[in-house]
Amino acid sequence: MTNNLATASAPHGQAAPTINRRHVNQGECRVSSDPDVVFTTVLGSCVSACLYDPVAQVGGMNHFLLAHGVEEGCDPRLLQRYGVHAMEVLINGMLKRGGDRSRLRARLFGGASMHAALRDIGADNIEFARSFLRLEGIKLIAEDLGGTVARRVDFQAAAGPVRCRLVVGQQEPPLLLAPAERTSHVEIF
């Protein structure tokens, strides 16, 4: 999915509005109703939900690392790495800024399988995010999920448009094989 962000233009002789880019890192969530704010993130196996309320003109983005796995006694700042906490923090942040749960619209991004030799964390994240939205009654209007390539996402939260681009030219890291077992004897042939 590739949507173009709204491009601001100013009348002749006036300065164009300044776009304020704010990066959303792993485990973070940001919410804004400022029309000049664009949230941006880069995703591999992580998933990002972009939620938007078109009436309140408020939107937000999260970036979670793992679908499940909250540990007891975990630092509350680290909880947003997990899907359930990241989604709840995002929704609550939007409700505090005037959003209404019944009007929320969602777009999902990420969930790539980044390394063939490892467990497919991206697939787990995708399954969790879709299920969460379905159970919460939040309408999923678009997604760009899965595959084997990272994505860069830009989200103009107050207006709703999203641009998702594949990160081209990336290469899967080579498999590291364990060295052959060493022996102390030499075989001559």
N, C-alpha and C positions, 0 to 999 in steps of 0.2 A: 504494500500500500504506500503510495506516495502522494501526499497532499501538499500543496504549496501554502506556506504561511502568508498571511496578509502582508503586503508590502505597503508601508506608509509613504505617502508622498505629500509634499507641502505645496501650497500655492507659490507661484513665482515670487522670489524675494524673501521667502520665509524658510527658516531652518526646518528640516524634517525632524519628526520626533526621534528621540534617542531610544534605541532598543536596549533594554537592560537584560543581558543574558545571565542566568543563574544556573550553575551546574548542580545537578542532583546526583550525589555520590551513592555508592552502595550503602544501604541502611538509612537513607534519608528520605524525607517527605517534605514537599514545599507546596504552599497554597497561596494564591494571589487573585486579587480582583483588579490589579493595575494593568491597563491595556498595553503598557510599554514593556511588560515583563515576559520574557521567553525562557522557559525552563528547558534545559538541555541535558542529555545523558548519553552514555555509550553503554550498550548492553551486549553481553555474550550469552551465557546460560541464564543470567538474571532476567527477571521480568519487571517491566514498568507498566503501571496502570496510569492512564491519563483520564481523570474524571472532570466533567464539565457540567455546570448548571446554566443553560442558556438564558433563563429568566433573571437570575441573580448575577449573571456574568461573573462567575467565580469558577476557578478551575485549580486543579492540583495534580502533581505527579509524585509517585513514589518509585523506589528502586529496591526490590528485595532480592536477596541472595539465595535463600532456600525456602521451600514451601513450608516445611515443618521443622521442629527440633528445638523448641524452647526449653532451656535448661532452668531448673529451679535455682533461685538465688542469682540469676543472671543480671548483670548491669542493665537497668531499664533502657539506657541509650543504645544497647546492642540488640534489643528485642526487635527493632525495625528491620533487622536483617531477615526476619522471618515473615512469611506471607500474611498470616492472620493479623499480626500486630501492625504491619505496614499498611494494610488495607483499612483497618479500623482507625488508625491515626489520620490517614488521608481523608476518610469520610467525615470524621469528627472535626477536622480542621475546616472542611468546607461548610459544614453545618454552622460552625461558629461565625463564619463570614456571610451567613445569610442563605446558603444553599439549602435546598430541600431534597431529601432523600428520593422522593418520588419523581423528581425531574432530572436526577443524575444520569448522565450518559457516559459510557466507558469506551476507551480504546486500549488495547493491550499490545505490547511490543516485547520482543526478545525471545528467550527460551531456546536459544540455539544449542545444538550439540557441538561443543567446541573441541572435543578430543575423542576420537573413536575408541580409544583404549580405556576410557573412564566411564563411570556410571552416567547415564543421561539425566543430569540434574535439570536441564532445560525442560525436558518432557514432564518431569514432576512439577516444576513451576507453572507450566502451561495448564496442566490438569487442575492444579489448585486454583489458579486465577479464574478460569472459566467457571469452575464449580462455585467459588465464593460469590461471584457476580450473580449467578443463577439463583443460589440460595437466598441472597439478599434482595433479589428483585431489581437489580440494577441492569438496565438495558445495555448490552454490548453492541455497539454500532460499527466497530471496525477492529481489525486485528492484523498484525504482521508478526507471526510467530513461527518458531521452529527453524528448520534448515541447519546449515553448518557455518553461517557467516554472521559476524557481529553487525550491530546496527547502531546508527546515531539517530537520536530522536530529538526534535525541537518542537516545543508545545507552547503556543501563545494562549496561556491559561484563561485570561479574561474574555477572549473572543472565541476560543475553541479550535482553531485550525492546528493541525499537526503535520509535520514533515518527518518522514522516516527514510533514511538512506542506508543502504548496505555499505559496510566498510570493505571496499575492494582492495585486492592485493595482499590480503592477509594470508598467511600460510599456517597450516596446522603444524605445531611443533613436532619434530621427529620423535619417534618412540625411542626411549632410552632402554636398551637391553642390558640385563645384568651381565657383567664380564664372565667369561668362562672360568670355571673353577681351576684354580692353580694347583699344580702338584709339584712335589719336590724332586721328582725324578725326570730325567730326560730320556726320551726314546729316540734311538738312532735307527734309521732304516736305510 
